[in-house]
Amino acid sequence: MPAPAPQHDHRGGGARRGYGHAVSVFPLSFQRVEATTKQLWICTSCGFIYDPDEGDPDGGVPPGTAFDDIPGDWFCPVCGARKADFEPYE
């Protein structure tokens, strides 16, 4: 007589049962990835949003420049508002 087939629990939960222990069905390379949030800034005069990833190359601010690192004499590329007229974008 052949051995009985193992019983599988298909109700979810990330494990299969049948041999008296749980076996993970997630790949060994599965890793937790944490997202980081970048701070965007909005011009209170016109609504332009400064994205540090994009910078303002035409205004002399290369991509990757944090808002705090922009020179104080920089201005909004859309309406010309001062840097002081920007606030954190939520």
PDB file with one MODEL, atoms N, CA, C and O in Angstrom:
MODEL        1
ATOM      1  N   MET A   1       0.847  -1.172   0.000  1.00  0.00           N
ATOM      2  CA  MET A   1       0.000   0.000   0.000  1.00  0.00           C
ATOM      3  C   MET A   1       0.899   1.243   0.000  1.00  0.00           C
ATOM      4  O   MET A   1       1.825   1.319   0.808  1.00  0.00           O
ATOM      5  N   PRO A   2       0.649   2.233  -0.896  1.00  0.00           N
ATOM      6  CA  PRO A   2       1.490   3.431  -0.945  1.00  0.00           C
ATOM      7  C   PRO A   2       1.264   4.313   0.279  1.00  0.00           C
ATOM      8  O   PRO A   2       0.211   4.268   0.916  1.00  0.00           O
ATOM      9  N   ALA A   3       2.298   5.129   0.596  1.00  0.00           N
ATOM     10  CA  ALA A   3       2.194   6.063   1.726  1.00  0.00           C
ATOM     11  C   ALA A   3       1.161   7.135   1.388  1.00  0.00           C
ATOM     12  O   ALA A   3       1.042   7.541   0.231  1.00  0.00           O
ATOM     13  N   PRO A   4       0.422   7.591   2.381  1.00  0.00           N
ATOM     14  CA  PRO A   4      -0.583   8.618   2.115  1.00  0.00           C
ATOM     15  C   PRO A   4       0.091   9.929   1.676  1.00  0.00           C
ATOM     16  O   PRO A   4       1.184  10.270   2.131  1.00  0.00           O
ATOM     17  N   ALA A   5      -0.583  10.639   0.795  1.00  0.00           N
ATOM     18  CA  ALA A   5      -0.063  11.928   0.324  1.00  0.00           C
ATOM     19  C   ALA A   5      -0.092  12.928   1.472  1.00  0.00           C
ATOM     20  O   ALA A   5      -0.994  12.891   2.309  1.00  0.00           O
ATOM     21  N   PRO A   6       0.893  13.820   1.513  1.00  0.00           N
ATOM     22  CA  PRO A   6       0.908  14.819   2.592  1.00  0.00           C
ATOM     23  C   PRO A   6      -0.299  15.747   2.486  1.00  0.00           C
ATOM     24  O   PRO A   6      -0.779  16.037   1.390  1.00  0.00           O
ATOM     25  N   GLN A   7      -0.772  16.198   3.615  1.00  0.00           N
ATOM     26  CA  GLN A   7      -1.893  17.125   3.667  1.00  0.00           C
ATOM     27  C   GLN A   7      -1.353  18.549   3.593  1.00  0.00           C
ATOM     28  O   GLN A   7      -0.394  18.883   4.289  1.00  0.00           O
ATOM     29  N   HIS A   8      -1.950  19.382   2.764  1.00  0.00           N
ATOM     30  CA  HIS A   8      -1.516  20.773   2.644  1.00  0.00           C
ATOM     31  C   HIS A   8      -2.626  21.693   3.118  1.00  0.00           C
ATOM     32  O   HIS A   8      -3.796  21.507   2.783  1.00  0.00           O
ATOM     33  N   ASP A   9      -2.250  22.660   3.880  1.00  0.00           N
ATOM     34  CA  ASP A   9      -3.180  23.663   4.363  1.00  0.00           C
ATOM     35  C   ASP A   9      -3.110  24.845   3.409  1.00  0.00           C
ATOM     36  O   ASP A   9      -2.093  25.538   3.373  1.00  0.00           O
ATOM     37  N   HIS A  10      -4.160  25.096   2.634  1.00  0.00           N
ATOM     38  CA  HIS A  10      -4.163  26.168   1.641  1.00  0.00           C
ATOM     39  C   HIS A  10      -4.926  27.389   2.115  1.00  0.00           C
ATOM     40  O   HIS A  10      -5.426  28.162   1.298  1.00  0.00           O
ATOM     41  N   ARG A  11      -5.021  27.572   3.408  1.00  0.00           N
ATOM     42  CA  ARG A  11      -5.759  28.722   3.938  1.00  0.00           C
ATOM     43  C   ARG A  11      -4.892  29.964   4.027  1.00  0.00           C
ATOM     44  O   ARG A  11      -5.351  30.972   4.564  1.00  0.00           O
ATOM     45  N   GLY A  12      -3.687  29.944   3.539  1.00  0.00           N
ATOM     46  CA  GLY A  12      -2.813  31.121   3.596  1.00  0.00           C
ATOM     47  C   GLY A  12      -1.928  31.071   4.821  1.00  0.00           C
ATOM     48  O   GLY A  12      -1.808  30.039   5.480  1.00  0.00           O
ATOM     49  N   GLY A  13      -1.319  32.184   5.112  1.00  0.00           N
ATOM     50  CA  GLY A  13      -0.468  32.273   6.292  1.00  0.00           C
ATOM     51  C   GLY A  13       0.997  32.105   5.978  1.00  0.00           C
ATOM     52  O   GLY A  13       1.821  32.207   6.886  1.00  0.00           O
ATOM     53  N   GLY A  14       1.368  31.848   4.721  1.00  0.00           N
ATOM     54  CA  GLY A  14       2.775  31.808   4.347  1.00  0.00           C
ATOM     55  C   GLY A  14       3.483  30.509   4.665  1.00  0.00           C
ATOM     56  O   GLY A  14       4.705  30.452   4.531  1.00  0.00           O
ATOM     57  N   ALA A  15       2.785  29.461   5.078  1.00  0.00           N
ATOM     58  CA  ALA A  15       3.448  28.197   5.389  1.00  0.00           C
ATOM     59  C   ALA A  15       2.574  27.042   4.925  1.00  0.00           C
ATOM     60  O   ALA A  15       1.354  27.164   4.822  1.00  0.00           O
ATOM     61  N   ARG A  16       3.218  25.935   4.653  1.00  0.00           N
ATOM     62  CA  ARG A  16       2.499  24.706   4.295  1.00  0.00           C
ATOM     63  C   ARG A  16       2.750  23.692   5.397  1.00  0.00           C
ATOM     64  O   ARG A  16       3.852  23.586   5.937  1.00  0.00           O
ATOM     65  N   ARG A  17       1.719  22.963   5.708  1.00  0.00           N
ATOM     66  CA  ARG A  17       1.833  21.979   6.774  1.00  0.00           C
ATOM     67  C   ARG A  17       1.560  20.590   6.207  1.00  0.00           C
ATOM     68  O   ARG A  17       0.987  20.461   5.125  1.00  0.00           O
ATOM     69  N   GLY A  18       1.958  19.575   6.916  1.00  0.00           N
ATOM     70  CA  GLY A  18       1.667  18.230   6.462  1.00  0.00           C
ATOM     71  C   GLY A  18       2.637  17.217   7.020  1.00  0.00           C
ATOM     72  O   GLY A  18       2.322  16.029   7.076  1.00  0.00           O
ATOM     73  N   TYR A  19       3.799  17.654   7.431  1.00  0.00           N
ATOM     74  CA  TYR A  19       4.798  16.736   7.960  1.00  0.00           C
ATOM     75  C   TYR A  19       5.120  17.041   9.418  1.00  0.00           C
ATOM     76  O   TYR A  19       6.174  16.651   9.921  1.00  0.00           O
ATOM     77  N   GLY A  20       4.214  17.738  10.092  1.00  0.00           N
ATOM     78  CA  GLY A  20       4.435  18.017  11.501  1.00  0.00           C
ATOM     79  C   GLY A  20       5.218  19.295  11.750  1.00  0.00           C
ATOM     80  O   GLY A  20       5.476  19.637  12.904  1.00  0.00           O
ATOM     81  N   HIS A  21       5.605  20.017  10.691  1.00  0.00           N
ATOM     82  CA  HIS A  21       6.305  21.280  10.867  1.00  0.00           C
ATOM     83  C   HIS A  21       5.925  22.229   9.728  1.00  0.00           C
ATOM     84  O   HIS A  21       5.469  21.797   8.669  1.00  0.00           O
ATOM     85  N   ALA A  22       6.115  23.496   9.959  1.00  0.00           N
ATOM     86  CA  ALA A  22       5.779  24.496   8.939  1.00  0.00           C
ATOM     87  C   ALA A  22       6.969  24.682   8.000  1.00  0.00           C
ATOM     88  O   ALA A  22       8.122  24.689   8.433  1.00  0.00           O
ATOM     89  N   VAL A  23       6.678  24.830   6.732  1.00  0.00           N
ATOM     90  CA  VAL A  23       7.705  25.073   5.725  1.00  0.00           C
ATOM     91  C   VAL A  23       7.372  26.407   5.062  1.00  0.00           C
ATOM     92  O   VAL A  23       6.279  26.579   4.522  1.00  0.00           O
ATOM     93  N   SER A  24       8.300  27.338   5.101  1.00  0.00           N
ATOM     94  CA  SER A  24       8.056  28.657   4.520  1.00  0.00           C
ATOM     95  C   SER A  24       7.933  28.559   3.011  1.00  0.00           C
ATOM     96  O   SER A  24       8.683  27.825   2.367  1.00  0.00           O
ATOM     97  N   VAL A  25       6.981  29.302   2.442  1.00  0.00           N
ATOM     98  CA  VAL A  25       6.829  29.352   0.996  1.00  0.00           C
ATOM     99  C   VAL A  25       7.411  30.643   0.423  1.00  0.00           C
ATOM    100  O   VAL A  25       7.344  30.865  -0.786  1.00  0.00           O
ATOM    101  N   PHE A  26       7.986  31.503   1.285  1.00  0.00           N
ATOM    102  CA  PHE A  26       8.623  32.720   0.818  1.00  0.00           C
ATOM    103  C   PHE A  26      10.052  32.405   0.384  1.00  0.00           C
ATOM    104  O   PHE A  26      10.717  31.599   1.036  1.00  0.00           O
ATOM    105  N   PRO A  27      10.542  33.009  -0.689  1.00  0.00           N
ATOM    106  CA  PRO A  27      11.916  32.740  -1.123  1.00  0.00           C
ATOM    107  C   PRO A  27      12.921  33.193  -0.070  1.00  0.00           C
ATOM    108  O   PRO A  27      12.665  34.123   0.694  1.00  0.00           O
ATOM    109  N   LEU A  28      14.061  32.524  -0.043  1.00  0.00           N
ATOM    110  CA  LEU A  28      15.093  32.868   0.927  1.00  0.00           C
ATOM    111  C   LEU A  28      15.611  34.284   0.724  1.00  0.00           C
ATOM    112  O   LEU A  28      16.106  34.897   1.670  1.00  0.00           O
ATOM    113  N   SER A  29      15.506  34.815  -0.491  1.00  0.00           N
ATOM    114  CA  SER A  29      16.022  36.156  -0.769  1.00  0.00           C
ATOM    115  C   SER A  29      15.043  37.254  -0.369  1.00  0.00           C
ATOM    116  O   SER A  29      15.333  38.434  -0.561  1.00  0.00           O
ATOM    117  N   PHE A  30      13.880  36.885   0.187  1.00  0.00           N
ATOM    118  CA  PHE A  30      12.891  37.877   0.595  1.00  0.00           C
ATOM    119  C   PHE A  30      13.483  38.738   1.699  1.00  0.00           C
ATOM    120  O   PHE A  30      13.933  38.219   2.721  1.00  0.00           O
ATOM    121  N   GLN A  31      13.484  40.056   1.497  1.00  0.00           N
ATOM    122  CA  GLN A  31      14.030  40.964   2.494  1.00  0.00           C
ATOM    123  C   GLN A  31      13.049  42.093   2.727  1.00  0.00           C
ATOM    124  O   GLN A  31      12.324  42.497   1.817  1.00  0.00           O
ATOM    125  N   ARG A  32      13.029  42.590   3.917  1.00  0.00           N
ATOM    126  CA  ARG A  32      12.183  43.739   4.236  1.00  0.00           C
ATOM    127  C   ARG A  32      12.818  44.987   3.645  1.00  0.00           C
ATOM    128  O   ARG A  32      14.007  45.243   3.833  1.00  0.00           O
ATOM    129  N   VAL A  33      12.016  45.756   2.933  1.00  0.00           N
ATOM    130  CA  VAL A  33      12.496  46.985   2.326  1.00  0.00           C
ATOM    131  C   VAL A  33      11.771  48.141   2.988  1.00  0.00           C
ATOM    132  O   VAL A  33      10.542  48.161   3.049  1.00  0.00           O
ATOM    133  N   GLU A  34      12.535  49.104   3.484  1.00  0.00           N
ATOM    134  CA  GLU A  34      11.932  50.259   4.118  1.00  0.00           C
ATOM    135  C   GLU A  34      12.008  51.444   3.174  1.00  0.00           C
ATOM    136  O   GLU A  34      13.060  51.726   2.599  1.00  0.00           O
ATOM    137  N   ALA A  35      10.899  52.130   3.018  1.00  0.00           N
ATOM    138  CA  ALA A  35      10.850  53.295   2.142  1.00  0.00           C
ATOM    139  C   ALA A  35      11.263  54.541   2.915  1.00  0.00           C
ATOM    140  O   ALA A  35      10.954  54.691   4.097  1.00  0.00           O
ATOM    141  N   THR A  36      11.953  55.412   2.238  1.00  0.00           N
ATOM    142  CA  THR A  36      12.295  56.684   2.828  1.00  0.00           C
ATOM    143  C   THR A  36      11.455  57.762   2.151  1.00  0.00           C
ATOM    144  O   THR A  36      11.155  57.681   0.960  1.00  0.00           O
ATOM    145  N   THR A  37      11.096  58.740   2.911  1.00  0.00           N
ATOM    146  CA  THR A  37      10.269  59.806   2.385  1.00  0.00           C
ATOM    147  C   THR A  37      11.138  61.041   2.188  1.00  0.00           C
ATOM    148  O   THR A  37      11.821  61.483   3.112  1.00  0.00           O
ATOM    149  N   LYS A  38      11.109  61.594   0.984  1.00  0.00           N
ATOM    150  CA  LYS A  38      11.857  62.815   0.731  1.00  0.00           C
ATOM    151  C   LYS A  38      10.940  64.001   0.981  1.00  0.00           C
ATOM    152  O   LYS A  38       9.721  63.892   0.849  1.00  0.00           O
ATOM    153  N   GLN A  39      11.522  65.116   1.338  1.00  0.00           N
ATOM    154  CA  GLN A  39      10.735  66.316   1.608  1.00  0.00           C
ATOM    155  C   GLN A  39      10.617  67.149   0.342  1.00  0.00           C
ATOM    156  O   GLN A  39      11.618  67.561  -0.245  1.00  0.00           O
ATOM    157  N   LEU A  40       9.389  67.387  -0.066  1.00  0.00           N
ATOM    158  CA  LEU A  40       9.104  68.282  -1.177  1.00  0.00           C
ATOM    159  C   LEU A  40       8.759  69.648  -0.593  1.00  0.00           C
ATOM    160  O   LEU A  40       8.349  69.754   0.563  1.00  0.00           O
ATOM    161  N   TRP A  41       8.927  70.687  -1.402  1.00  0.00           N
ATOM    162  CA  TRP A  41       8.628  72.058  -0.979  1.00  0.00           C
ATOM    163  C   TRP A  41       7.713  72.697  -2.000  1.00  0.00           C
ATOM    164  O   TRP A  41       7.874  72.477  -3.200  1.00  0.00           O
ATOM    165  N   ILE A  42       6.740  73.497  -1.534  1.00  0.00           N
ATOM    166  CA  ILE A  42       5.788  74.130  -2.436  1.00  0.00           C
ATOM    167  C   ILE A  42       5.901  75.656  -2.338  1.00  0.00           C
ATOM    168  O   ILE A  42       6.044  76.219  -1.253  1.00  0.00           O
ATOM    169  N   CYS A  43       5.833  76.289  -3.480  1.00  0.00           N
ATOM    170  CA  CYS A  43       5.831  77.741  -3.546  1.00  0.00           C
ATOM    171  C   CYS A  43       4.437  78.217  -3.150  1.00  0.00           C
ATOM    172  O   CYS A  43       3.443  77.817  -3.755  1.00  0.00           O
ATOM    173  N   THR A  44       4.370  79.071  -2.133  1.00  0.00           N
ATOM    174  CA  THR A  44       3.070  79.545  -1.666  1.00  0.00           C
ATOM    175  C   THR A  44       2.468  80.582  -2.605  1.00  0.00           C
ATOM    176  O   THR A  44       1.297  80.938  -2.469  1.00  0.00           O
ATOM    177  N   SER A  45       3.258  81.066  -3.553  1.00  0.00           N
ATOM    178  CA  SER A  45       2.736  82.051  -4.496  1.00  0.00           C
ATOM    179  C   SER A  45       2.053  81.410  -5.696  1.00  0.00           C
ATOM    180  O   SER A  45       0.993  81.864  -6.128  1.00  0.00           O
ATOM    181  N   CYS A  46       2.670  80.336  -6.243  1.00  0.00           N
ATOM    182  CA  CYS A  46       2.126  79.765  -7.485  1.00  0.00           C
ATOM    183  C   CYS A  46       1.834  78.275  -7.420  1.00  0.00           C
ATOM    184  O   CYS A  46       1.179  77.743  -8.317  1.00  0.00           O
ATOM    185  N   GLY A  47       2.302  77.584  -6.380  1.00  0.00           N
ATOM    186  CA  GLY A  47       2.043  76.157  -6.261  1.00  0.00           C
ATOM    187  C   GLY A  47       3.109  75.260  -6.881  1.00  0.00           C
ATOM    188  O   GLY A  47       2.955  74.039  -6.886  1.00  0.00           O
ATOM    189  N   PHE A  48       4.197  75.847  -7.408  1.00  0.00           N
ATOM    190  CA  PHE A  48       5.291  75.030  -7.940  1.00  0.00           C
ATOM    191  C   PHE A  48       5.853  74.170  -6.816  1.00  0.00           C
ATOM    192  O   PHE A  48       6.036  74.649  -5.697  1.00  0.00           O
ATOM    193  N   ILE A  49       6.130  72.897  -7.111  1.00  0.00           N
ATOM    194  CA  ILE A  49       6.675  71.982  -6.110  1.00  0.00           C
ATOM    195  C   ILE A  49       8.130  71.693  -6.442  1.00  0.00           C
ATOM    196  O   ILE A  49       8.452  71.205  -7.525  1.00  0.00           O
ATOM    197  N   TYR A  50       9.015  72.007  -5.479  1.00  0.00           N
ATOM    198  CA  TYR A  50      10.435  71.706  -5.638  1.00  0.00           C
ATOM    199  C   TYR A  50      10.675  70.274  -5.186  1.00  0.00           C
ATOM    200  O   TYR A  50      10.360  69.903  -4.055  1.00  0.00           O
ATOM    201  N   ASP A  51      11.241  69.469  -6.094  1.00  0.00           N
ATOM    202  CA  ASP A  51      11.579  68.075  -5.821  1.00  0.00           C
ATOM    203  C   ASP A  51      13.100  67.963  -5.811  1.00  0.00           C
ATOM    204  O   ASP A  51      13.740  68.215  -6.832  1.00  0.00           O
ATOM    205  N   PRO A  52      13.692  67.588  -4.672  1.00  0.00           N
ATOM    206  CA  PRO A  52      15.153  67.494  -4.597  1.00  0.00           C
ATOM    207  C   PRO A  52      15.757  66.540  -5.629  1.00  0.00           C
ATOM    208  O   PRO A  52      16.889  66.746  -6.067  1.00  0.00           O
ATOM    209  N   ASP A  53      15.017  65.500  -6.021  1.00  0.00           N
ATOM    210  CA  ASP A  53      15.537  64.561  -7.018  1.00  0.00           C
ATOM    211  C   ASP A  53      15.714  65.236  -8.378  1.00  0.00           C
ATOM    212  O   ASP A  53      16.595  64.862  -9.153  1.00  0.00           O
ATOM    213  N   GLU A  54      14.873  66.231  -8.662  1.00  0.00           N
ATOM    214  CA  GLU A  54      14.945  66.927  -9.949  1.00  0.00           C
ATOM    215  C   GLU A  54      15.793  68.188  -9.883  1.00  0.00           C
ATOM    216  O   GLU A  54      16.409  68.575 -10.876  1.00  0.00           O
ATOM    217  N   GLY A  55      15.829  68.835  -8.714  1.00  0.00           N
ATOM    218  CA  GLY A  55      16.554  70.084  -8.578  1.00  0.00           C
ATOM    219  C   GLY A  55      15.944  71.156  -9.470  1.00  0.00           C
ATOM    220  O   GLY A  55      14.762  71.098  -9.811  1.00  0.00           O
ATOM    221  N   ASP A  56      16.762  72.134  -9.844  1.00  0.00           N
ATOM    222  CA  ASP A  56      16.366  73.187 -10.784  1.00  0.00           C
ATOM    223  C   ASP A  56      17.593  73.508 -11.626  1.00  0.00           C
ATOM    224  O   ASP A  56      18.214  74.554 -11.437  1.00  0.00           O
ATOM    225  N   PRO A  57      17.956  72.612 -12.565  1.00  0.00           N
ATOM    226  CA  PRO A  57      19.179  72.810 -13.344  1.00  0.00           C
ATOM    227  C   PRO A  57      19.233  74.163 -14.056  1.00  0.00           C
ATOM    228  O   PRO A  57      20.303  74.763 -14.148  1.00  0.00           O
ATOM    229  N   ASP A  58      18.092  74.655 -14.562  1.00  0.00           N
ATOM    230  CA  ASP A  58      18.095  75.957 -15.238  1.00  0.00           C
ATOM    231  C   ASP A  58      18.371  77.093 -14.259  1.00  0.00           C
ATOM    232  O   ASP A  58      18.851  78.153 -14.663  1.00  0.00           O
ATOM    233  N   GLY A  59      18.075  76.887 -12.987  1.00  0.00           N
ATOM    234  CA  GLY A  59      18.321  77.895 -11.964  1.00  0.00           C
ATOM    235  C   GLY A  59      19.615  77.673 -11.206  1.00  0.00           C
ATOM    236  O   GLY A  59      19.864  78.330 -10.196  1.00  0.00           O
ATOM    237  N   GLY A  60      20.453  76.739 -11.690  1.00  0.00           N
ATOM    238  CA  GLY A  60      21.743  76.495 -11.056  1.00  0.00           C
ATOM    239  C   GLY A  60      21.713  75.534  -9.891  1.00  0.00           C
ATOM    240  O   GLY A  60      22.678  75.461  -9.129  1.00  0.00           O
ATOM    241  N   VAL A  61      20.623  74.790  -9.731  1.00  0.00           N
ATOM    242  CA  VAL A  61      20.498  73.828  -8.627  1.00  0.00           C
ATOM    243  C   VAL A  61      20.469  72.430  -9.232  1.00  0.00           C
ATOM    244  O   VAL A  61      19.469  72.034  -9.831  1.00  0.00           O
ATOM    245  N   PRO A  62      21.571  71.673  -9.079  1.00  0.00           N
ATOM    246  CA  PRO A  62      21.627  70.343  -9.697  1.00  0.00           C
ATOM    247  C   PRO A  62      20.684  69.342  -9.029  1.00  0.00           C
ATOM    248  O   PRO A  62      20.335  69.498  -7.859  1.00  0.00           O
ATOM    249  N   PRO A  63      20.270  68.306  -9.780  1.00  0.00           N
ATOM    250  CA  PRO A  63      19.450  67.244  -9.193  1.00  0.00           C
ATOM    251  C   PRO A  63      20.139  66.652  -7.966  1.00  0.00           C
ATOM    252  O   PRO A  63      21.362  66.520  -7.928  1.00  0.00           O
ATOM    253  N   GLY A  64      19.345  66.303  -6.980  1.00  0.00           N
ATOM    254  CA  GLY A  64      19.884  65.719  -5.751  1.00  0.00           C
ATOM    255  C   GLY A  64      20.185  66.756  -4.675  1.00  0.00           C
ATOM    256  O   GLY A  64      20.734  66.412  -3.628  1.00  0.00           O
ATOM    257  N   THR A  65      19.836  68.019  -4.915  1.00  0.00           N
ATOM    258  CA  THR A  65      20.111  69.081  -3.944  1.00  0.00           C
ATOM    259  C   THR A  65      18.931  69.242  -2.985  1.00  0.00           C
ATOM    260  O   THR A  65      17.805  69.511  -3.404  1.00  0.00           O
ATOM    261  N   ALA A  66      19.211  69.071  -1.689  1.00  0.00           N
ATOM    262  CA  ALA A  66      18.178  69.278  -0.666  1.00  0.00           C
ATOM    263  C   ALA A  66      17.793  70.753  -0.646  1.00  0.00           C
ATOM    264  O   ALA A  66      18.618  71.618  -0.942  1.00  0.00           O
ATOM    265  N   PHE A  67      16.553  71.035  -0.302  1.00  0.00           N
ATOM    266  CA  PHE A  67      16.069  72.412  -0.290  1.00  0.00           C
ATOM    267  C   PHE A  67      16.925  73.293   0.623  1.00  0.00           C
ATOM    268  O   PHE A  67      17.222  74.438   0.284  1.00  0.00           O
ATOM    269  N   ASP A  68      17.317  72.761   1.771  1.00  0.00           N
ATOM    270  CA  ASP A  68      18.135  73.533   2.718  1.00  0.00           C
ATOM    271  C   ASP A  68      19.494  73.914   2.141  1.00  0.00           C
ATOM    272  O   ASP A  68      20.117  74.868   2.608  1.00  0.00           O
ATOM    273  N   ASP A  69      19.958  73.184   1.135  1.00  0.00           N
ATOM    274  CA  ASP A  69      21.270  73.450   0.533  1.00  0.00           C
ATOM    275  C   ASP A  69      21.205  74.405  -0.657  1.00  0.00           C
ATOM    276  O   ASP A  69      22.236  74.734  -1.244  1.00  0.00           O
ATOM    277  N   ILE A  70      20.008  74.849  -1.013  1.00  0.00           N
ATOM    278  CA  ILE A  70      19.861  75.807  -2.115  1.00  0.00           C
ATOM    279  C   ILE A  70      20.303  77.183  -1.610  1.00  0.00           C
ATOM    280  O   ILE A  70      19.970  77.557  -0.485  1.00  0.00           O
ATOM    281  N   PRO A  71      21.045  77.938  -2.420  1.00  0.00           N
ATOM    282  CA  PRO A  71      21.459  79.285  -1.996  1.00  0.00           C
ATOM    283  C   PRO A  71      20.253  80.178  -1.676  1.00  0.00           C
ATOM    284  O   PRO A  71      19.184  80.023  -2.266  1.00  0.00           O
ATOM    285  N   GLY A  72      20.432  81.090  -0.757  1.00  0.00           N
ATOM    286  CA  GLY A  72      19.359  81.974  -0.313  1.00  0.00           C
ATOM    287  C   GLY A  72      18.828  82.905  -1.387  1.00  0.00           C
ATOM    288  O   GLY A  72      17.708  83.403  -1.274  1.00  0.00           O
ATOM    289  N   ASP A  73      19.624  83.151  -2.439  1.00  0.00           N
ATOM    290  CA  ASP A  73      19.158  84.060  -3.490  1.00  0.00           C
ATOM    291  C   ASP A  73      18.440  83.321  -4.628  1.00  0.00           C
ATOM    292  O   ASP A  73      18.102  83.938  -5.638  1.00  0.00           O
ATOM    293  N   TRP A  74      18.205  82.027  -4.481  1.00  0.00           N
ATOM    294  CA  TRP A  74      17.468  81.248  -5.478  1.00  0.00           C
ATOM    295  C   TRP A  74      16.018  81.698  -5.470  1.00  0.00           C
ATOM    296  O   TRP A  74      15.518  82.139  -4.435  1.00  0.00           O
ATOM    297  N   PHE A  75      15.343  81.597  -6.585  1.00  0.00           N
ATOM    298  CA  PHE A  75      13.942  81.992  -6.683  1.00  0.00           C
ATOM    299  C   PHE A  75      13.148  80.944  -7.449  1.00  0.00           C
ATOM    300  O   PHE A  75      13.726  80.121  -8.160  1.00  0.00           O
ATOM    301  N   CYS A  76      11.839  80.970  -7.308  1.00  0.00           N
ATOM    302  CA  CYS A  76      10.938  80.021  -7.960  1.00  0.00           C
ATOM    303  C   CYS A  76      11.087  80.135  -9.474  1.00  0.00           C
ATOM    304  O   CYS A  76      11.013  81.235 -10.023  1.00  0.00           O
ATOM    305  N   PRO A  77      11.296  79.008 -10.151  1.00  0.00           N
ATOM    306  CA  PRO A  77      11.471  79.059 -11.604  1.00  0.00           C
ATOM    307  C   PRO A  77      10.187  79.390 -12.371  1.00  0.00           C
ATOM    308  O   PRO A  77      10.242  79.681 -13.566  1.00  0.00           O
ATOM    309  N   VAL A  78       9.041  79.350 -11.701  1.00  0.00           N
ATOM    310  CA  VAL A  78       7.774  79.629 -12.372  1.00  0.00           C
ATOM    311  C   VAL A  78       7.354  81.089 -12.195  1.00  0.00           C
ATOM    312  O   VAL A  78       7.038  81.777 -13.165  1.00  0.00           O
ATOM    313  N   CYS A  79       7.355  81.554 -10.929  1.00  0.00           N
ATOM    314  CA  CYS A  79       6.808  82.896 -10.674  1.00  0.00           C
ATOM    315  C   CYS A  79       7.828  83.898 -10.143  1.00  0.00           C
ATOM    316  O   CYS A  79       7.530  85.088 -10.040  1.00  0.00           O
ATOM    317  N   GLY A  80       9.038  83.425  -9.803  1.00  0.00           N
ATOM    318  CA  GLY A  80      10.068  84.344  -9.310  1.00  0.00           C
ATOM    319  C   GLY A  80      10.002  84.622  -7.819  1.00  0.00           C
ATOM    320  O   GLY A  80      10.723  85.492  -7.331  1.00  0.00           O
ATOM    321  N   ALA A  81       9.149  83.903  -7.072  1.00  0.00           N
ATOM    322  CA  ALA A  81       9.065  84.103  -5.623  1.00  0.00           C
ATOM    323  C   ALA A  81      10.389  83.711  -4.964  1.00  0.00           C
ATOM    324  O   ALA A  81      11.152  82.903  -5.494  1.00  0.00           O
ATOM    325  N   ARG A  82      10.640  84.304  -3.797  1.00  0.00           N
ATOM    326  CA  ARG A  82      11.874  84.026  -3.057  1.00  0.00           C
ATOM    327  C   ARG A  82      11.851  82.625  -2.436  1.00  0.00           C
ATOM    328  O   ARG A  82      10.790  82.022  -2.270  1.00  0.00           O
ATOM    329  N   LYS A  83      13.014  82.134  -2.105  1.00  0.00           N
ATOM    330  CA  LYS A  83      13.125  80.835  -1.427  1.00  0.00           C
ATOM    331  C   LYS A  83      12.328  80.857  -0.122  1.00  0.00           C
ATOM    332  O   LYS A  83      11.757  79.841   0.274  1.00  0.00           O
ATOM    333  N   ALA A  84      12.288  81.994   0.536  1.00  0.00           N
ATOM    334  CA  ALA A  84      11.552  82.127   1.794  1.00  0.00           C
ATOM    335  C   ALA A  84      10.046  81.960   1.620  1.00  0.00           C
ATOM    336  O   ALA A  84       9.326  81.761   2.598  1.00  0.00           O
ATOM    337  N   ASP A  85       9.567  82.041   0.376  1.00  0.00           N
ATOM    338  CA  ASP A  85       8.134  81.871   0.103  1.00  0.00           C
ATOM    339  C   ASP A  85       7.733  80.410  -0.118  1.00  0.00           C
ATOM    340  O   ASP A  85       6.593  80.135  -0.494  1.00  0.00           O
ATOM    341  N   PHE A  86       8.648  79.483   0.110  1.00  0.00           N
ATOM    342  CA  PHE A  86       8.362  78.045   0.012  1.00  0.00           C
ATOM    343  C   PHE A  86       8.124  77.491   1.398  1.00  0.00           C
ATOM    344  O   PHE A  86       8.686  77.968   2.384  1.00  0.00           O
ATOM    345  N   GLU A  87       7.278  76.468   1.457  1.00  0.00           N
ATOM    346  CA  GLU A  87       7.056  75.768   2.726  1.00  0.00           C
ATOM    347  C   GLU A  87       7.028  74.271   2.453  1.00  0.00           C
ATOM    348  O   GLU A  87       6.795  73.848   1.321  1.00  0.00           O
ATOM    349  N   PRO A  88       7.264  73.468   3.487  1.00  0.00           N
ATOM    350  CA  PRO A  88       7.236  72.001   3.275  1.00  0.00           C
ATOM    351  C   PRO A  88       5.897  71.568   2.708  1.00  0.00           C
ATOM    352  O   PRO A  88       4.841  72.031   3.140  1.00  0.00           O
ATOM    353  N   TYR A  89       5.958  70.675   1.737  1.00  0.00           N
ATOM    354  CA  TYR A  89       4.747  70.142   1.099  1.00  0.00           C
ATOM    355  C   TYR A  89       4.377  68.845   1.785  1.00  0.00           C
ATOM    356  O   TYR A  89       5.157  67.892   1.786  1.00  0.00           O
ATOM    357  N   GLU A  90       3.199  68.803   2.363  1.00  0.00           N
ATOM    358  CA  GLU A  90       2.754  67.607   3.093  1.00  0.00           C
ATOM    359  C   GLU A  90       2.036  66.657   2.178  1.00  0.00           C
ATOM    360  O   GLU A  90       1.591  65.597   2.616  1.00  0.00           O
TER     361      GLU A  90
ENDMDL
END
